[in-house]
């Protein structure tokens, strides 16, 4: 009986992360932690078509219009770039949530500066 309980517990501990991009399709809010506060920058809509992920960004604060490029899943990481109309680019990298997860954590990088997101 103990072996069965141990095996069941191990199966739950190694549940797979969201497979490909299908589990990521939908709306995601990008929140950046900076200067001791959480700032909402974008509402990102991810779409999975023909095995590829695409994204659109809707700005949520006083920042320039933004496009999302280079959306891809690399192992258990989601990577994408946010290109602002003024030429500034932010790169996001975050660990995928488990299947059905509603949050995932990562970082936004601009140049050599990185911020939790």
VOGU-3710 file (C-alpha; in Angstrom, 3 decimals, decimal comma):
1> xxxxxxxxxx> 0,000/0,000/0,000  2,832/2,409/0,802  4,337/1,822/-2,642  1,032/2,687/-4,309  0,727/5,929/-2,344  4,341/6,841/-3,149  3,841/6,127/-6,860  0,629/8,181/-6,946  2,333/11,095/-5,183  5,254/10,974/-7,638
11> xxxxxxxxxx> 2,899/11,045/-10,614  1,266/14,205/-9,311  4,654/15,807/-8,703  5,783/15,277/-12,290  2,644/16,358/-14,117  3,648/17,771/-17,505  3,772/21,481/-18,210  1,429/22,967/-20,801  1,999/21,022/-23,997  3,206/23,110/-26,909
21> xxxxxxxxxx> 1,311/26,331/-27,371  -2,234/24,975/-27,223  -2,459/25,368/-23,448  -1,214/28,955/-23,695  -3,854/30,252/-26,086  -5,903/32,993/-24,483  -5,384/36,241/-22,613  -2,461/36,849/-20,258  -1,719/39,974/-18,239  1,950/40,995/-18,122
31> xxxxxxxxxx> 2,786/42,478/-14,731  6,271/43,744/-13,971  7,638/44,165/-10,444  9,654/47,376/-10,345  10,542/49,848/-7,589  8,632/47,810/-5,013  5,326/47,798/-6,905  3,504/45,719/-9,481  2,919/47,494/-12,798  0,496/46,206/-15,433
41> xxxxxxxxxx> 2,015/46,786/-18,858  0,170/44,634/-21,408  -2,726/42,314/-21,932  -1,351/39,709/-24,335  -3,568/37,492/-26,444  -1,791/34,321/-27,533  -3,173/32,271/-30,382  -2,056/28,791/-31,490  -2,550/28,036/-35,186  -0,927/25,261/-37,191
51> xxxxxxxxxx> 1,473/24,526/-34,334  2,734/28,118/-34,146  2,117/30,709/-31,477  1,345/34,321/-32,290  0,623/37,188/-29,966  -0,981/40,609/-29,830  -0,440/43,179/-27,101  -2,909/45,681/-25,776  -1,231/48,382/-23,696  -2,530/48,842/-20,154
61> xxxxxxxxxx> -0,546/51,884/-19,086  0,985/54,992/-20,592  3,458/53,256/-22,888  3,656/53,315/-26,691  1,741/50,876/-28,847  3,408/47,474/-28,732  3,710/44,489/-31,052  4,554/40,961/-29,962  7,098/39,002/-31,997  9,075/35,796/-31,739
71> xxxxxxxxxx> 6,566/33,903/-29,605  7,867/30,382/-29,067  8,006/27,557/-26,593  11,529/26,272/-25,964  11,359/23,248/-23,690  9,517/24,460/-20,596  10,082/28,154/-21,364  7,910/30,672/-23,187  9,874/33,356/-25,018  8,619/36,467/-26,802
81> xxxxxxxxxx> 9,631/40,025/-27,583  7,647/43,224/-27,045  8,531/45,924/-29,584  7,326/49,402/-28,711  6,455/51,927/-31,415  9,362/54,110/-30,262  11,870/51,335/-31,079  12,455/50,026/-27,551  12,360/46,233/-27,229  11,705/44,086/-24,163
91> xxxxxxxxxx> 12,361/40,329/-24,151  10,265/38,045/-21,974  11,241/34,563/-20,815  9,104/32,597/-18,386  8,685/29,050/-17,128  5,484/27,488/-18,418  2,754/26,711/-15,904  1,593/23,170/-15,316  -1,394/22,114/-17,380  -4,317/24,300/-16,382
101> xxxxxxxxxx> -2,066/26,807/-14,619  -3,272/30,388/-14,469  0,055/32,117/-13,732  3,613/31,768/-14,729  6,684/33,654/-13,699  9,591/34,956/-15,674  11,589/38,047/-16,414  11,551/40,995/-18,803  14,918/42,094/-20,133  15,851/45,355/-21,820
111> xxxxxxx> 19,506/45,632/-22,663  21,387/44,348/-19,635  18,585/45,120/-17,149  16,259/42,325/-16,046  13,053/42,687/-14,027  10,725/40,000/-12,563  7,484/39,585/-14,482
//
